[in-house]
Amino acid sequence: DAKTTQPPSMDCAEGRAANLPCNHSTISGNEYVYWYRQIHSQGPQYIIHGLKNNETNEMASLIITEDRKSSTLILPHATLRDTAVYYCIVRVAERGNNDMRFGAGTRLTVKP
Amino acid sequence: EAGVTQSPTHLIKTRGQQATLRCSPISGHTSVYWYQQALGLGLQFLLWYDEGEERNRGNFPPRFSGRQFPNYSSELNVNALELEDSALYLCASSLVAGAFFGQGTRLTVV
């Protein structure tokens, strides 16, 4: 059901940037890219979303390619607390038309 | 502002019983999504309600059902519980763009 593809796992050294890729080659023009993370069976936490421009907030940056077929979530200075499963999804931001399906995500392990 | 709340936090049932899980969305959100997450696995889409109507359901048997009330809160009912229904059940709410999750109900079937 998911329309995105992510690597199953990645490692990152503490203090370094973590770059998590996501492929969404069949994305439609009205679909946004959303990122969530889930820390050890807690409820997933919203991180960031974007349509076609790059976005940045206090948690992360989102880089979307010009053709919108892929994106990268960047955690600029990863800490041990960023160890989690990261989910990339695509979703229409339109009331009544915004189904939400998740893939397997990427398990990011930040190592000291 | 209160986030998405789910109750109960933990629920233990015996095989064959029924379980009822509840979700209160963020104020103003009209959509509620339900997911099942078995231990160590990903989020499996169960049900989506919007404005009181079921909009879509995932690949689950009919004994998984639910409803959304006029205040947009929602219930998930699981009948004839089986051992493999043991999982974390997550609810999310949304209006248009962002969706936010509760902390889940851990259902254990013994």
Boltz contact constraints between the chains, C-beta under 6 A:
constraints:
  - contact:
      token1: [A, 41]
      token2: [B, 88]
      max_distance: 6.0
  - contact:
      token1: [A, 43]
      token2: [B, 90]
      max_distance: 6.0
  - contact:
      token1: [A, 43]
      token2: [B, 101]
      max_distance: 6.0
  - contact:
      token1: [A, 43]
      token2: [B, 102]
      max_distance: 6.0
  - contact:
      token1: [A, 43]
      token2: [B, 103]
      max_distance: 6.0
  - contact:
      token1: [A, 43]
      token2: [B, 104]
      max_distance: 6.0
  - contact:
      token1: [A, 44]
      token2: [B, 101]
      max_distance: 6.0
  - contact:
      token1: [A, 46]
      token2: [B, 98]
      max_distance: 6.0
  - contact:
      token1: [A, 93]
      token2: [B, 96]
      max_distance: 6.0
  - contact:
      token1: [A, 93]
      token2: [B, 97]
      max_distance: 6.0
  - contact:
      token1: [A, 95]
      token2: [B, 96]
      max_distance: 6.0
  - contact:
      token1: [A, 96]
      token2: [B, 50]
      max_distance: 6.0
  - contact:
      token1: [A, 99]
      token2: [B, 56]
      max_distance: 6.0
  - contact:
      token1: [A, 100]
      token2: [B, 33]
      max_distance: 6.0
  - contact:
      token1: [A, 100]
      token2: [B, 99]
      max_distance: 6.0
  - contact:
      token1: [A, 101]
      token2: [B, 45]
      max_distance: 6.0
  - contact:
      token1: [A, 102]
      token2: [B, 43]
      max_distance: 6.0
  - contact:
      token1: [A, 104]
      token2: [B, 42]
      max_distance: 6.0
